[in-house]
Amino acid sequence: MKQYIAQNKERFFDELFSLLRIPSISAKADHKEDMRRCAERLAALLVEAGADEAQVFPTDGNPVVFGRKTVDPSARTVLVYGHYDVQPPEPLEKWRTDPFEPVIGPDPATGAEAIWCRGANDDKGQLFMHLKAFEYMLSSGQLKHNVKFIFEGEEEIGSPSLPKWMEENKELLAADICLVSDTTMISDKVPSINCGMRGLSYLEVKVTGPDKDLHSGHYGGAVANPINTLCEMIASLHDADNRVAVPGFYDKVVELSAEDRAQLARAPFDLEEYKAFLKIGEVRGETGYTTMERTGIRPCLDVCGIWGGYTGEGAKTVLPSEAHAKISMRLVPNQRSSEITRLFREHFERIAPPYVKVEVKECEGGDGFLIPIGSDAYKAASRAMGEVYGIEPVPARGGGSIAVLAEMQKILGIDPLLMGFGLERDTIHSPNESYLLSQFFAGMESIALFYKYYPAK
């Protein structure tokens, strides 16, 4: 595979960059045409890589790309999942380059060459590795599995349309394992395989006081300010130990044994390096747990956005009518997104003081999942990554969420295998997203070796 990459890498860049230049932002309705263009480009690339067929299917939302290659009807089938939608690039002024014009350049901190662009890692760069590993295995005559591909355009907004489409196309999607590259590993020196991810409940809350904005001099001190009230309500959502103070929130959380916690602690972690990378003086989280545990095996609640009143240039002495916030709750296996959403809604409405009205709107959500680390697929991935990196990968739990993978487990009856090659330094979802070329190439090699070591029958 190394030789194949060396001979074809300029073509690989051209093909990947054609995807990266399309601003496929699922969160913004005015990018509908970009979503379609990106789906069609992916379908074309699948056919060029050797798929027997590739189609763009309409859904209730953005289109799904499906492709497949049948090598032997009696062989095992690998279903490759990825998403072609990306996060909005804002704030634009923080980018050092055009967010949708990919460039290859050095990392300012290390000098390592990387692709800089929105989607370079999440997830266009990572799903593209699968196209090229598949192309190599097929062209070299080494592919012994049947391979199917499903690329969606709504992962960044919670995959609202995909479960229904999967239900309607279960036979088309039948497979033995789902292979996914949409996660990070511990480091490029210590690879890891995610054996579980957290779920998500994402809500928007609105607090309304008076029916109009008021003069802060005429009414300040006499009428409740919705922004002040919202901040007080948000502050009450954690207790002194930084535990979520929503009644029932922890009822289904399974406490890991000391042995399990020790196993997870095998993953190397330097707290001082972590703080230095984030430029923070100290970490903060639930009392009694390490930083790695807080982001992997424990749930959390965070405010992702808050607004209200006047935020433009200069002064406007106004007491606002409304205040808003977006709230994200990351959930661990056994917690159900729908139940946590209900518990939060009931609690938030209950703690609202009589001088305001509150509304809670569900935005997106999904359950977490765990996968067995003793399966043929996990062992094949571990062997493949160990061969490429020279060290056995560590099993880890991801702090993020890919909500649709839990739905895939239920609907298709297959486990996802998360071979992610991103790094924390890639700053996905933030300005200056990038993807190290070394990881980009190592991912292709590892995926190709997965097919070599995963039993075909």
N, C-alpha and C positions, 0 to 999 in steps of 0.2 A: 504493500500500500504506500510506503514512503516514496518509492520510485514513481508510482502513479501520480501521487500528489505533486512531486517535483516536475513531472512532465506536463501536468495539466493545471497547475495552480493559477496561472493568469486567466485561463478560461473559467475556472471556478470563481475567481473574483468578479469577472465580468457578469456571470450569471447571478451570483449573490447580489451584486450591486444593483442589478436590474430590479430586484425585489425591494431592496432597501430604499431605493429612490421613490417608491410609491408610498405616499403618506396614508397608510391603511389604519386610520385612527377610529376604532369602533365606538368610542365614547362620543363622537361628534357626528351628528346626522348629515352634515354637509360633505362628509367623506364617503357617502354611499357608493359613488361611482369608483372611487379609489379602491374600495373593498372588492368590487367586482373585477377591476383590472388586475389586482393582486392575485385573486383566486384563479383567473384565467392564465396568468403568467406561471403560476405554480403548476397548473395542469399541463401546460406546454413543457415545462422543465421535467416533469415526471415522465412524459412520453419520450423526451430526448434522452433521459437516463436509462430507458429500456422497459418501462411499464407497458404491459399489454394494452391497457386503456387507462384513461384519466378523464374524469368528468367533473363539471361544476354543477352541483345540485342546489336548487333554491331551497331556502328554509323560511320560517316565519321572520327571520332576521337576515343576517349576512350569509352568503353562500358557503357551502361546504365543498371542499375538494376531495374527491375519492379516486384512488388509483389502485391498480393491482397487477401483480405478476404471478402467474401460475406456472411453477416449475414441475411439480409432481403432485397430482391431486391427493395422493396418499400421505404426503409429507405434512409436517406441522406448518402452521401459518402464523407469521408474526404480523401484528397490526401496529403500524407506526403512527403515533399521534403527535400533532404539533399545532401551533396556531400562528396565523399570519397577521393578526391584528396587533397593533402596538399602542403604547400609552401616548397621550398627548405630550408634545415636547416642552411645553411651558414649564418654567419661565425661560423664554427664548434668549434673554440677555445673559443668561448664565452659560450658554454654549460657547465653546471656543471655535466651533466649526458649524456649518449649516447642518441642522439635525437630520435632514433628508438628502444630503449629498455626501455619501460615504468617502472617507479618506483612510489611507493607511499611514500611520505615523507613530512616533515613540510615546510611551507613557512618560509624563513629566517626572514621575518619581523614580522609575527604574530604567527607563530607556528601552524597555521591551516593546517590540512592534505590535500594534493592535489596529483593528478596524474600528473607526469612530463613526457612529451613526445611531439614530434611534432604530432599535430592532437588531442591532449588530449581534447582540446576545439573545435577547428576549423577544421573539423566539425564532426570528428568521435565520439568524446565524446558526443556531443549534439544530433547527429542523433541516437546514440545508446540508448539514453533515450527513444526515441519513440518506439523502438523495445520492450523494457522491459515494458513500460506502456501499450502497446498493448497486450503483453503477459499476463500481470496481469489481464487486463480487460477481456480478452478472457477466461483465465483459471478460473476466479472467476464468470463467467457467467454474467458479467455486461455490456458487449459490445453490444450496440444496433445499432451501425452504421456499414456501410460497410467502409472498409479502404483499400486504395491503397497506394503504396509506389513507389517513383521514386528517385533513388540515382544516381547522375551523377559523372563523373570523370574529369570534365573540368572547374569547377567553378572558380578555382584560375587563370585560363588563359582566363576568359571571356565567358565561355560556348559556343564556336563557333559552336559546332555540335548539341546541344540540341534543339534549335528552330526548325530546320528542322525535327528532329526526332519527336518532339511534333506535328508538322503539319501533319506528316504521321500517327500519332497514336492518333488523337484527341478522337476518340470513346473509345479507350482503357483507356484513361486518364480522361474521363468525371467524374466530381466531383462537389460538392457544395462549397467547401472551400479548400484552400491549407494551410496546417499547416507546419510552418517552425521554426526550432531552429538553427539559424546560426548568432545570434546577441548578443549584450551585454545588460545588464540592468544597471540602474544608480548605484545601490549598492545592497549588499545582505540584507541591512536594509530597503531600499526604492526600491522595484521592479518597473519595467516599462515595457510597451509594445510598441514596435516601430510601429507607425502608418504611417511611410513613410521612404524612404531611398533615398539617392542621386544617381544620375546616374554617368557615367564615360566616359571620353574620354582619352585613354592612347596612347601616341605617342612616337616614337623615331625620333630624329632629328640628322642629320649628316651635319657637316660643313667641306668643303674641300678647302684648299688653294693650295699650290704647289703640283705637281704630285708625289712628293717623300718627305721623311723626309730630312731636310737640317741641315747642321752644324750651330749651333746657333751663333758661332763666325763669320762665313763668311757671314751669311745672316740676323742675328738678327738685328733689327732696320731698315731693308730695305724691308723685305717681311712680310706681315701680318701673325701673328700667329693664326691659326684657334681656338686654345683653348681660347686665349684672346678675339677673335672676338665672339665666342660662349658665353662666360661669359658676354660680353657687351650686346649681344642680349637678353640673359636671364634676365639680370638686368632690361632691358627696359620693360619687360612683366608685371610689376606692377608700379602703380603710387605712389605718395607721401602718399596717404591714404590706400595703400596696396590693391587697387582694381585692378583687372585684366585689363590690358591696351590693350586688343584685341578688335578692333571696332566691335560692335554688340554683344559682349559677354553677356551683361545684358539685351538685348532687350526683351527677353521672361520671365525674372525673375519676379515673382509676389511678390510685397512688402506686407508683412503681416501687418494687422492692429494692432494698439496698444493693442486691446483686445486679439487678437490671441497671440501676443508676451507675454502678461501678463499670459495667460494660460500656455504657454510653460515654463515660468519662475517659475511656481509652483514647478518644479523639483528642489530638493535641490542641491546646488553646492557650494563648498568651494574653492575659488580661491587659497588661500594660501596652502591648502592641495594638490590641483592640481599641483601647482608649485613645492611643496616639493616632490611629487611622481615622477615628471619628472626630478627633480634636475636642475631646470632652475631658473634664477633670475627674469624673467618677461615674460609675454605672448606677442604675437604680432599677429595682424590680421587686418581685414578690419575695418576702423574707423567707429564708430557709432553703433557697435554691440558687444554683450557680447561674451564670449568664447563659451558658449553653443549654441548661435545663429550662430556663425561662423562655427561650426561643424555640424549644423543640418539644418538650413534654408537658408544658404548662399553658393554660389559656391566658388571654390577656384582653384588655379593653383600651382602645386609644382613640383620641379625637384626631381625625385626619384633616379637618378644615373647620373654621369657625368664622362667621361674618354677621354683619348687621350695621345699621346706621350709616354714617358718612365716612368713606375711606379715601376720598379724593384729595387733591392737593389743597393745602390751606385749611382754615377752620370753618366749621359749620356747627353752630351751637344747637344741636338737635338731640332730643331724647327719642330714640327710634321706636317705631311701632312693633318691629319684629327682630328676632335674632335666630340664627340658624347654625347648625353644626352637622358634620358628617362623622359618624362613629363606626369604628371597625372593631369587631370582636373576633379574635382568632381562637379557634376551638380545637380541642384534642379529641381523638377517637372516643366514642361513646356519647359525647355531647352531640345533640342534634341541632342543626342550624335553626330549624323551624321552632323548636322548643325554646331555644335561647332567645330568639327574636320575640316570642310571646312573653317570656319572663321579663325581658328588658322593657317592652312596651308597657306591661302592667305596672312595673316598678316606676318607670319614668312618669307615667300618668298619676300614679299614687303620690309621688313626692312633689308634684307641681303645687305651688302655693295658690291660694284662691284669687290672687290678683293677676294671674296670667292664664292663658289657655295653651295647651301643648298638642302637637301633632307628631306622630312617629310614622315615617314612611320607609317601607322595606325597599332597599335598592338591589341587593344581590346576596346570595348565600349558598352554602353547600357544606357537606359533611367532610370530615377528615377520614383517613384510612391508614391501615397498616398492611404490610405484605410480608409473607414468610421469607426468611433468609436462607432456608434450606432447600429451596426449589432448584430445579435444573437451570431455570433462567437466571436466577440470582448467582448461582455458582459460575455459570458461563460468563456473565458480566464481570464478576469478581476476577476470574482468571484472565479475561481479556484486558481489563484495566491494569491488573497487576503486571502483565507482560509489557504493556506500554510504559507504565510509570516506574517499574522496577520495585514496587512495593504493594503489598496486598491492600486493597481499599478497605476503609473502615465503614461499618454500617452506621448510618446516622439518621436523624429525623429532621425533616425540613420544617422551618418555621412558617413558610408561606403556604399558599393554598392554590390548588388546581381543582376547583370544586367538581368539575365534570368527571374527574377520574373516579371518584366515589360512585357517581351515577353509572359510569361505565362498568364498574364491578357488579352493580346490581342488575343492569340491563343485559349486558353481554356475558356475564359470568366469568370474566377473565381478570386477572390481576395486572395492574400496571407495574412496570419495571422502570425505575427512574435513573437512567444513566445521564446525569447532568454534568456539564463541563464548565459552567460559569463559575466565576469567582466574585467575592464581595467587592473587589476593586473595580468590577465592571459597572457599578452604579446604575443598574437597571432601574427604570421608572424615574430616573433623575437626569438632569442635564449631563452631557458628555458621556453617555453610555458608550461602552466599547467592549471589545472581545479580543483577547490576546491571540495572535496568530498561532502561538505554540499550543494553546488549548483547542483552537479550531482544527488544527491538523491532528492533534492527539485524539480528539473526539472521533474523527473519521477512522483512524486506525483502530481505536477501541471497538467501535460499532462493527467494523468489518470482522474483527476477531470474535465478537460475540456470535456472529453467524457461524463462524468456524467451530466454536465450542458448544453451542446450543444444539442438543440432539435434534436431528431433522425428523426422526421417527421414534 
